[in-house]
C-alpha cells in the first residue's frame, strides 16, 4: 500500500470537521483483508461474555472502509494505522482523519 498524508480541511455530512487526510492507494485484496480483520475482531468480541471498555469502543466505533472517502472515527483511524503498520509516521497526528481509498490494479 502507498499513502500520502495531507492536512486539507473538509466537513462530513453530520458537521464533523476533518483536518487530516490519508490518501491510500491499495489493491482490492488489501482493502478486503482490512475489512475482514475488523469483522473477525468484532466476531470474537461478540463471543466474549464479559466485555471491557476497549471491546465496547471497538464494537461501536470501528468502521469498515470503502473505496472513496471514509470519514473515520479515531478508533477506525487507529485500527487502520495498526493494520498497515503506520504508527511510526510522525506526519500522522491524533485528529479526525479522512481516509481516501483508491484502488490500484497491481
Secondary structure, DSSP 8 states (H G I E B T S, - for coil): -EEEEE---EE-TTS-EE-EEEEEEEEHHHHHHHHHHHHHHHHHHHH-SS--HHHHHHHHH-----SEEEE--HHHHHHHHHHTT-TT-TT--SS-EEEEEEEE--
